Amino acid sequence: MTPNPRKVIVISGKRKTAIARAVIRPGNGKIRINKIPLEIFQPDIAREKMLEPLMQAGDEVWKQIDIDVKVWGGGFMGQAEAARMAIARALLKWTKSSHLRRVFLVYDRTMIAGDPRRKEPKKFGGPGARARDQKSYR
């Protein structure tokens, strides 16, 4: 007789150069971002961004699970949006709910789909990707 395996889901989210990995398991509603509880995460605007999928899903969905998110790369807002995407995708995979998917898509599509835009690489002959050095003929 084999012991009952615990259900654990690992899912990721990306935004610009930030990458977040969420581990979701049965629990009692603890959400941690880089081992910091979401309730005391700073700055406030990033915390509010990460709370959006939880507020859209409702208490009855996420109060039964624990979510641990590790996020690295990018700036604080890119990290917040990567963590937000990882949380939203984890909730969808955990619940397998088409209603929740519709709720997320109506609220903000980037919670699930992501944003493919990246920084264009710099080229020679100027200070940036498109800007060129000026020249004068005098």
C-alpha atoms as an extended CHARMM CRD file, in Angstrom:
* protein
*
       138  EXT
         1         1  MET       CA              0.0000000000        0.0000000000        0.0000000000  PROA      1               0.0000000000
         2         2  THR       CA              1.5210000000        3.3040000000       -1.1190000000  PROA      2               0.0000000000
         3         3  PRO       CA              0.9730000000        6.5210000000        0.8450000000  PROA      3               0.0000000000
         4         4  ASN       CA             -1.3150000000        9.1750000000       -0.6160000000  PROA      4               0.0000000000
         5         5  PRO       CA              0.8950000000       11.5120000000       -2.7120000000  PROA      5               0.0000000000
         6         6  ARG       CA              0.3980000000       15.1840000000       -1.8970000000  PROA      6               0.0000000000
         7         7  LYS       CA             -0.7830000000       17.2770000000       -4.8020000000  PROA      7               0.0000000000
         8         8  VAL       CA              1.8280000000       19.8930000000       -5.7160000000  PROA      8               0.0000000000
         9         9  ILE       CA              1.8370000000       22.1030000000       -8.8200000000  PROA      9               0.0000000000
        10        10  VAL       CA              4.7800000000       24.1890000000      -10.0540000000  PROA      10              0.0000000000
        11        11  ILE       CA              4.0460000000       26.9330000000      -12.5790000000  PROA      11              0.0000000000
        12        12  SER       CA              5.8740000000       30.0200000000      -13.8450000000  PROA      12              0.0000000000
        13        13  GLY       CA              5.1580000000       33.5590000000      -15.0170000000  PROA      13              0.0000000000
        14        14  LYS       CA              7.3200000000       36.0550000000      -16.9050000000  PROA      14              0.0000000000
        15        15  ARG       CA              7.2630000000       39.8120000000      -17.4360000000  PROA      15              0.0000000000
        16        16  LYS       CA             10.0510000000       41.6900000000      -19.2320000000  PROA      16              0.0000000000
        17        17  THR       CA             13.1930000000       40.1640000000      -17.6480000000  PROA      17              0.0000000000
        18        18  ALA       CA             11.5370000000       39.0200000000      -14.4060000000  PROA      18              0.0000000000
        19        19  ILE       CA             10.7410000000       35.3450000000      -13.8880000000  PROA      19              0.0000000000
        20        20  ALA       CA              8.5070000000       33.9440000000      -11.1400000000  PROA      20              0.0000000000
        21        21  ARG       CA              8.0650000000       30.3160000000      -10.1130000000  PROA      21              0.0000000000
        22        22  ALA       CA              5.0180000000       29.4390000000       -8.0020000000  PROA      22              0.0000000000
        23        23  VAL       CA              4.6790000000       26.2240000000       -5.9950000000  PROA      23              0.0000000000
        24        24  ILE       CA              1.0900000000       25.5390000000       -4.9870000000  PROA      24              0.0000000000
        25        25  ARG       CA              0.0510000000       22.8960000000       -2.4360000000  PROA      25              0.0000000000
        26        26  PRO       CA             -2.8720000000       22.1960000000       -0.0950000000  PROA      26              0.0000000000
        27        27  GLY       CA             -2.8410000000       24.4750000000        2.9420000000  PROA      27              0.0000000000
        28        28  ASN       CA             -4.7130000000       27.2920000000        4.6300000000  PROA      28              0.0000000000
        29        29  GLY       CA             -4.2070000000       30.3820000000        2.4730000000  PROA      29              0.0000000000
        30        30  LYS       CA             -0.5670000000       31.3780000000        3.0630000000  PROA      30              0.0000000000
        31        31  ILE       CA              0.9830000000       33.2480000000        0.1510000000  PROA      31              0.0000000000
        32        32  ARG       CA              4.7050000000       34.0380000000        0.2950000000  PROA      32              0.0000000000
        33        33  ILE       CA              6.8050000000       35.9950000000       -2.1910000000  PROA      33              0.0000000000
        34        34  ASN       CA             10.5340000000       35.2350000000       -1.7880000000  PROA      34              0.0000000000
        35        35  LYS       CA              9.7190000000       33.8860000000        1.7220000000  PROA      35              0.0000000000
        36        36  ILE       CA              7.9720000000       37.1640000000        2.6900000000  PROA      36              0.0000000000
        37        37  PRO       CA              4.2320000000       36.9310000000        3.5230000000  PROA      37              0.0000000000
        38        38  LEU       CA              2.1770000000       38.7910000000        0.9190000000  PROA      38              0.0000000000
        39        39  GLU       CA              0.3940000000       40.7950000000        3.6440000000  PROA      39              0.0000000000
        40        40  ILE       CA              3.6220000000       42.6480000000        4.5740000000  PROA      40              0.0000000000
        41        41  PHE       CA              5.2710000000       42.7320000000        1.1290000000  PROA      41              0.0000000000
        42        42  GLN       CA              6.6390000000       46.1550000000        0.1190000000  PROA      42              0.0000000000
        43        43  PRO       CA              6.1090000000       48.3510000000       -1.9220000000  PROA      43              0.0000000000
        44        44  ASP       CA              2.3400000000       48.6310000000       -1.5610000000  PROA      44              0.0000000000
        45        45  ILE       CA              1.6450000000       49.0700000000       -5.2900000000  PROA      45              0.0000000000
        46        46  ALA       CA              3.4430000000       45.7890000000       -6.0570000000  PROA      46              0.0000000000
        47        47  ARG       CA              1.4820000000       44.0170000000       -3.3020000000  PROA      47              0.0000000000
        48        48  GLU       CA             -1.8150000000       45.3010000000       -4.7290000000  PROA      48              0.0000000000
        49        49  LYS       CA             -0.7760000000       44.0360000000       -8.1850000000  PROA      49              0.0000000000
        50        50  MET       CA             -0.0570000000       40.5530000000       -6.7950000000  PROA      50              0.0000000000
        51        51  LEU       CA             -3.3750000000       40.4830000000       -4.8930000000  PROA      51              0.0000000000
        52        52  GLU       CA             -5.4690000000       41.0200000000       -8.0680000000  PROA      52              0.0000000000
        53        53  PRO       CA             -5.8070000000       37.3400000000       -9.0990000000  PROA      53              0.0000000000
        54        54  LEU       CA             -6.6720000000       36.3650000000       -5.5110000000  PROA      54              0.0000000000
        55        55  MET       CA             -9.3860000000       39.0300000000       -5.2830000000  PROA      55              0.0000000000
        56        56  GLN       CA            -10.8320000000       37.9920000000       -8.6510000000  PROA      56              0.0000000000
        57        57  ALA       CA            -10.8480000000       34.2940000000       -7.6760000000  PROA      57              0.0000000000
        58        58  GLY       CA            -12.5440000000       34.8130000000       -4.3070000000  PROA      58              0.0000000000
        59        59  ASP       CA            -11.7110000000       33.5530000000       -0.8030000000  PROA      59              0.0000000000
        60        60  GLU       CA            -13.2040000000       30.0840000000       -1.1910000000  PROA      60              0.0000000000
        61        61  VAL       CA            -10.6350000000       29.2340000000       -3.8950000000  PROA      61              0.0000000000
        62        62  TRP       CA             -7.3210000000       30.3350000000       -2.3890000000  PROA      62              0.0000000000
        63        63  LYS       CA             -8.0200000000       29.8700000000        1.3460000000  PROA      63              0.0000000000
        64        64  GLN       CA             -7.5100000000       26.0950000000        0.9000000000  PROA      64              0.0000000000
        65        65  ILE       CA             -4.0210000000       26.3050000000       -0.6660000000  PROA      65              0.0000000000
        66        66  ASP       CA             -0.5490000000       27.6420000000        0.0800000000  PROA      66              0.0000000000
        67        67  ILE       CA              1.3920000000       29.4540000000       -2.6560000000  PROA      67              0.0000000000
        68        68  ASP       CA              5.1680000000       29.9910000000       -2.4880000000  PROA      68              0.0000000000
        69        69  VAL       CA              6.5420000000       32.2760000000       -5.2080000000  PROA      69              0.0000000000
        70        70  LYS       CA             10.2220000000       32.7810000000       -5.9750000000  PROA      70              0.0000000000
        71        71  VAL       CA             10.8610000000       35.7090000000       -8.2880000000  PROA      71              0.0000000000
        72        72  TRP       CA             14.1110000000       37.0970000000       -9.6850000000  PROA      72              0.0000000000
        73        73  GLY       CA             15.3410000000       39.4470000000      -12.4090000000  PROA      73              0.0000000000
        74        74  GLY       CA             13.9530000000       42.7670000000      -13.6040000000  PROA      74              0.0000000000
        75        75  GLY       CA             12.6510000000       45.6070000000      -11.4630000000  PROA      75              0.0000000000
        76        76  PHE       CA             10.1530000000       45.5190000000       -8.6120000000  PROA      76              0.0000000000
        77        77  MET       CA              7.1120000000       46.1140000000      -10.8290000000  PROA      77              0.0000000000
        78        78  GLY       CA              8.1890000000       43.5390000000      -13.4240000000  PROA      78              0.0000000000
        79        79  GLN       CA              8.6790000000       41.0710000000      -10.5730000000  PROA      79              0.0000000000
        80        80  ALA       CA              5.2200000000       41.9100000000       -9.1910000000  PROA      80              0.0000000000
        81        81  GLU       CA              3.5870000000       41.2870000000      -12.5750000000  PROA      81              0.0000000000
        82        82  ALA       CA              5.5310000000       38.0430000000      -13.0800000000  PROA      82              0.0000000000
        83        83  ALA       CA              4.4100000000       36.8450000000       -9.6280000000  PROA      83              0.0000000000
        84        84  ARG       CA              0.8350000000       37.9200000000      -10.4270000000  PROA      84              0.0000000000
        85        85  MET       CA              0.8830000000       35.8490000000      -13.6150000000  PROA      85              0.0000000000
        86        86  ALA       CA              2.3370000000       32.8270000000      -11.8030000000  PROA      86              0.0000000000
        87        87  ILE       CA             -0.3560000000       33.0540000000       -9.0880000000  PROA      87              0.0000000000
        88        88  ALA       CA             -3.1760000000       33.4010000000      -11.6350000000  PROA      88              0.0000000000
        89        89  ARG       CA             -1.9190000000       30.4790000000      -13.7270000000  PROA      89              0.0000000000
        90        90  ALA       CA             -1.4720000000       28.3630000000      -10.5890000000  PROA      90              0.0000000000
        91        91  LEU       CA             -5.0600000000       29.0520000000       -9.4830000000  PROA      91              0.0000000000
        92        92  LEU       CA             -6.3330000000       28.0930000000      -12.9410000000  PROA      92              0.0000000000
        93        93  LYS       CA             -4.3400000000       24.8760000000      -13.0200000000  PROA      93              0.0000000000
        94        94  TRP       CA             -5.3820000000       23.9760000000       -9.4550000000  PROA      94              0.0000000000
        95        95  THR       CA             -9.1190000000       24.5840000000       -9.9390000000  PROA      95              0.0000000000
        96        96  LYS       CA             -9.3920000000       23.6020000000      -13.6470000000  PROA      96              0.0000000000
        97        97  SER       CA            -12.2450000000       26.1460000000      -13.7910000000  PROA      97              0.0000000000
        98        98  SER       CA            -13.3460000000       27.6030000000      -17.1200000000  PROA      98              0.0000000000
        99        99  HSD       CA            -15.4010000000       30.2060000000      -15.2090000000  PROA      99              0.0000000000
       100       100  LEU       CA            -12.2690000000       31.4490000000      -13.4010000000  PROA      100             0.0000000000
       101       101  ARG       CA            -10.4000000000       31.5920000000      -16.7200000000  PROA      101             0.0000000000
       102       102  ARG       CA            -13.1760000000       33.7890000000      -18.1720000000  PROA      102             0.0000000000
       103       103  VAL       CA            -13.0860000000       36.0500000000      -15.0910000000  PROA      103             0.0000000000
       104       104  PHE       CA             -9.3190000000       36.5350000000      -15.4700000000  PROA      104             0.0000000000
       105       105  LEU       CA             -9.5760000000       37.1770000000      -19.2260000000  PROA      105             0.0000000000
       106       106  VAL       CA            -12.3150000000       39.7780000000      -18.7920000000  PROA      106             0.0000000000
       107       107  TYR       CA            -10.4240000000       41.5470000000      -15.9770000000  PROA      107             0.0000000000
       108       108  ASP       CA             -6.9460000000       41.5470000000      -17.5530000000  PROA      108             0.0000000000
       109       109  ARG       CA             -5.7000000000       39.1950000000      -20.2520000000  PROA      109             0.0000000000
       110       110  THR       CA             -2.0290000000       39.6070000000      -19.2230000000  PROA      110             0.0000000000
       111       111  MET       CA             -2.7380000000       37.6440000000      -16.0270000000  PROA      111             0.0000000000
       112       112  ILE       CA             -2.8000000000       34.4880000000      -18.1370000000  PROA      112             0.0000000000
       113       113  ALA       CA             -1.3850000000       35.2760000000      -21.5630000000  PROA      113             0.0000000000
       114       114  GLY       CA              1.5760000000       37.4970000000      -20.7880000000  PROA      114             0.0000000000
       115       115  ASP       CA              3.1140000000       40.3280000000      -22.7540000000  PROA      115             0.0000000000
       116       116  PRO       CA              5.6980000000       39.3600000000      -25.4140000000  PROA      116             0.0000000000
       117       117  ARG       CA              7.3160000000       42.8050000000      -25.6560000000  PROA      117             0.0000000000
       118       118  ARG       CA             11.0330000000       42.9050000000      -24.8810000000  PROA      118             0.0000000000
       119       119  LYS       CA             13.7530000000       45.5400000000      -25.0770000000  PROA      119             0.0000000000
       120       120  GLU       CA             15.2220000000       45.9280000000      -28.5570000000  PROA      120             0.0000000000
       121       121  PRO       CA             18.9870000000       45.3870000000      -28.6050000000  PROA      121             0.0000000000
       122       122  LYS       CA             21.2940000000       48.3520000000      -29.1380000000  PROA      122             0.0000000000
       123       123  LYS       CA             23.0430000000       48.6160000000      -32.5190000000  PROA      123             0.0000000000
       124       124  PHE       CA             26.2720000000       50.2930000000      -33.5730000000  PROA      124             0.0000000000
       125       125  GLY       CA             26.3850000000       53.9290000000      -34.6960000000  PROA      125             0.0000000000
       126       126  GLY       CA             24.3450000000       55.4820000000      -31.9320000000  PROA      126             0.0000000000
       127       127  PRO       CA             23.4220000000       55.5460000000      -28.2660000000  PROA      127             0.0000000000
       128       128  GLY       CA             20.4100000000       53.2140000000      -28.5010000000  PROA      128             0.0000000000
       129       129  ALA       CA             18.4180000000       50.7530000000      -30.5730000000  PROA      129             0.0000000000
       130       130  ARG       CA             17.1210000000       53.2990000000      -33.1020000000  PROA      130             0.0000000000
       131       131  ALA       CA             18.8110000000       56.6330000000      -32.2380000000  PROA      131             0.0000000000
       132       132  ARG       CA             21.8100000000       57.5370000000      -34.3940000000  PROA      132             0.0000000000
       133       133  ASP       CA             24.6840000000       59.9510000000      -33.8240000000  PROA      133             0.0000000000
       134       134  GLN       CA             23.9990000000       63.3000000000      -35.4500000000  PROA      134             0.0000000000
       135       135  LYS       CA             26.3290000000       64.5830000000      -38.1280000000  PROA      135             0.0000000000
       136       136  SER       CA             27.0880000000       68.0340000000      -39.4540000000  PROA      136             0.0000000000
       137       137  TYR       CA             28.6480000000       69.0140000000      -42.8010000000  PROA      137             0.0000000000
       138       138  ARG       CA             30.0210000000       72.3660000000      -41.6620000000  PROA      138             0.0000000000
